[in-house]
Amino acid sequence: MRRLFDRERAGRPPRVRWALEEVGTPYELVMLTAEELASPEHRSRHPLGRVPVLEDHEGSLFESAALCLQVADEHPESLLIGALGTRERGLVYQWTLFAMAELEPPLITVISASDPAVANAAAARERFEVAVGVIEAALDGHDYLVADRFSVADIVVGGVLTSARRRDVLPPAVRVSAYLERLAARPAYCRAYPPH
């Protein structure tokens, strides 16, 4: 059985857990302490001593968005990702990378900044709000981001937006709010996310 290494309050959404729950594959969740993260054993799994890490008999993989894509690839019957070479698959890549490049970095800056008047915090908030606006527009007339059905892109984008909502930094966006409610109603989401 594969093991998923994580840490309570790791700061990142439990999107890999969500992906594993969506496909219904068994896994063992191993929660690490700060000391265990710094251990040579864990650094053999992740060279920077971070989480999440997914380990099986072949070895370890890290980077949460990559792990979500891998889980989707391993379970094509789940329909979390389009077939290789299709536009649908390209859109999953697009939105997954958009979440990691355009949504999450400014969100982390906004959350980390203790003084919202600091210039980089204000710029990060503006960048984040623009990126949320892109998602708001993409959801116009759609329940999900790709092919009008739930995909791994929704796991990754939804995870970032859920973090923003839980920290009260999500700008007003009607379609995004409804989207997050749809995602939060999924049984796999409920199993992956601890109650707030």
C-alpha positions as CSV (number, residue, x, y, z in Angstrom):
1,M,0.0,0.0,0.0
2,R,1.3,3.5,-0.8
3,R,1.9,6.0,2.0
4,L,1.1,9.7,1.9
5,F,3.4,11.7,4.1
6,D,1.9,15.0,5.3
7,R,1.9,17.3,8.3
8,E,-1.0,18.8,10.2
9,R,-1.2,22.5,9.5
10,A,1.4,22.1,6.7
11,G,0.0,25.3,5.2
12,R,-1.1,23.6,2.0
13,P,-4.5,22.2,1.2
14,P,-4.8,18.4,1.4
15,R,-5.3,18.2,-2.4
16,V,-3.3,14.9,-2.7
17,R,-5.6,13.3,-0.1
18,W,-8.6,14.6,-2.0
19,A,-7.3,13.1,-5.3
20,L,-6.7,9.7,-3.6
21,E,-10.1,9.8,-2.1
22,E,-11.7,10.7,-5.4
23,V,-10.2,7.6,-7.1
24,G,-10.9,5.4,-4.1
25,T,-7.4,3.9,-3.9
26,P,-6.2,2.7,-0.5
27,Y,-3.3,4.6,1.1
28,E,-1.8,5.1,4.6
29,L,-1.7,8.7,5.8
30,V,1.5,9.3,7.8
31,M,1.6,12.6,9.7
32,L,5.1,13.9,10.4
33,T,6.3,16.3,13.1
34,A,8.7,19.2,12.4
35,E,11.6,17.1,13.7
36,E,10.7,14.2,11.4
37,L,10.5,16.5,8.4
38,A,14.1,17.5,9.0
39,S,15.3,13.9,9.5
40,P,17.6,12.2,7.0
41,E,15.0,9.5,6.4
42,H,12.4,12.1,5.3
43,R,15.0,14.0,3.3
44,S,15.6,10.8,1.3
45,R,11.9,11.1,0.3
46,H,12.0,14.9,-0.3
47,P,15.3,16.7,-0.6
48,L,13.9,19.9,1.0
49,G,12.2,18.0,3.8
50,R,8.7,19.1,2.8
51,V,5.3,17.5,2.3
52,P,3.3,16.0,0.8
53,V,5.2,13.0,-0.4
54,L,3.7,9.9,-2.0
55,E,5.7,6.7,-1.6
56,D,5.1,3.3,-3.0
57,H,7.2,0.2,-3.8
58,E,8.9,2.1,-6.6
59,G,10.0,5.1,-4.5
60,S,8.8,8.6,-3.6
61,L,7.3,11.4,-5.6
62,F,6.7,15.0,-4.3
63,E,5.1,18.3,-5.4
64,S,1.4,18.2,-4.7
65,A,0.1,19.2,-8.2
66,A,2.3,16.6,-9.8
67,L,1.0,14.0,-7.4
68,C,-2.6,14.9,-8.2
69,L,-1.9,14.6,-11.9
70,Q,-0.1,11.2,-11.3
71,V,-3.0,9.9,-9.3
72,A,-5.4,10.9,-12.1
73,D,-3.1,9.2,-14.7
74,E,-3.0,6.0,-12.7
75,H,-6.8,5.9,-12.6
76,P,-8.2,6.8,-16.0
77,E,-11.5,5.3,-15.1
78,S,-12.0,8.1,-12.6
79,L,-12.2,10.6,-15.6
80,L,-10.2,13.1,-13.5
81,I,-8.0,13.8,-16.6
82,G,-8.7,13.7,-20.3
83,A,-7.0,11.2,-22.7
84,L,-3.4,11.9,-23.7
85,G,-3.1,14.4,-26.5
86,T,-6.7,15.8,-26.1
87,R,-7.6,19.4,-25.6
88,E,-9.3,18.4,-22.4
89,R,-6.1,17.1,-21.0
90,G,-4.3,20.3,-22.1
91,L,-7.0,22.3,-20.2
92,V,-6.4,20.2,-17.1
93,Y,-2.7,21.0,-17.3
94,Q,-3.5,24.7,-18.0
95,W,-5.7,25.2,-14.9
96,T,-3.5,23.0,-12.6
97,L,-0.4,25.1,-13.5
98,F,-2.4,28.3,-13.3
99,A,-3.2,27.4,-9.7
100,M,0.4,26.8,-8.9
101,A,1.8,29.8,-10.8
102,E,-0.9,32.5,-10.6
103,L,-3.1,31.7,-7.6
104,E,-1.0,30.1,-4.9
105,P,2.2,32.3,-4.9
106,P,0.4,35.6,-4.4
107,L,-2.0,34.0,-1.9
108,I,1.0,32.8,0.2
109,T,2.4,36.3,0.2
110,V,-1.0,37.8,1.2
111,I,-1.4,35.2,4.0
112,S,2.2,35.6,5.2
113,A,2.3,39.4,5.2
114,S,1.6,40.7,8.7
115,D,1.0,44.3,7.5
116,P,-1.4,44.6,4.6
117,A,0.0,48.1,3.9
118,V,3.4,46.6,2.9
119,A,3.9,47.2,-0.8
120,N,4.5,43.5,-1.8
121,A,1.4,42.4,0.1
122,A,-0.7,44.9,-1.7
123,A,0.7,43.9,-5.1
124,A,0.3,40.2,-4.2
125,R,-3.4,40.8,-3.2
126,E,-4.0,42.6,-6.5
127,R,-2.4,39.8,-8.4
128,F,-4.4,37.2,-6.5
129,E,-7.6,39.1,-7.1
130,V,-6.9,39.3,-10.9
131,A,-6.2,35.5,-11.0
132,V,-9.5,34.8,-9.1
133,G,-11.2,37.0,-11.7
134,V,-9.9,34.7,-14.4
135,I,-11.4,31.7,-12.6
136,E,-14.7,33.6,-12.1
137,A,-14.8,34.3,-15.9
138,A,-14.0,30.6,-16.8
139,L,-16.9,29.4,-14.6
140,D,-19.4,31.6,-16.5
141,G,-22.0,29.0,-17.7
142,H,-20.0,26.1,-16.3
143,D,-20.0,24.1,-13.1
144,Y,-16.3,23.0,-13.5
145,L,-13.2,24.2,-15.2
146,V,-12.8,21.5,-17.9
147,A,-15.4,19.9,-20.2
148,D,-18.2,20.7,-17.7
149,R,-17.2,17.8,-15.4
150,F,-15.1,17.5,-12.3
151,S,-11.4,17.0,-12.9
152,V,-8.0,17.1,-11.2
153,A,-7.9,20.8,-12.2
154,D,-10.8,21.4,-9.8
155,I,-8.9,19.6,-7.0
156,V,-5.9,21.8,-7.4
157,V,-7.6,25.1,-8.2
158,G,-10.3,24.4,-5.6
159,G,-7.7,23.6,-3.0
160,V,-6.0,26.9,-3.4
161,L,-9.3,28.8,-3.4
162,T,-10.5,26.9,-0.3
163,S,-7.3,28.0,1.5
164,A,-8.1,31.6,0.6
165,R,-11.7,31.3,1.7
166,R,-10.7,29.7,5.0
167,R,-8.3,32.6,5.7
168,D,-10.9,35.2,4.7
169,V,-8.8,36.6,1.8
170,L,-11.0,35.4,-1.1
171,P,-12.4,38.4,-2.9
172,P,-16.1,38.5,-3.7
173,A,-16.8,36.3,-6.7
174,V,-20.3,34.8,-7.1
175,R,-19.4,32.0,-9.4
176,V,-16.3,31.0,-7.5
177,S,-18.3,30.9,-4.2
178,A,-20.9,28.6,-5.8
179,Y,-18.1,26.5,-7.3
180,L,-16.4,26.1,-3.9
181,E,-19.8,25.0,-2.4
182,R,-20.1,22.3,-5.1
183,L,-16.6,21.1,-4.5
184,A,-17.1,21.0,-0.7
185,A,-20.2,18.9,-1.1
186,R,-18.2,16.1,-2.7
187,P,-17.8,13.0,-0.4
188,A,-14.1,12.7,-1.3
189,Y,-13.6,16.4,-0.4
190,C,-15.3,15.8,3.0
191,R,-13.0,12.8,3.7
192,A,-9.9,14.7,2.8
193,Y,-10.4,18.1,4.4
194,P,-10.5,18.3,8.2
195,P,-13.5,20.3,9.6
196,H,-12.7,24.0,9.7
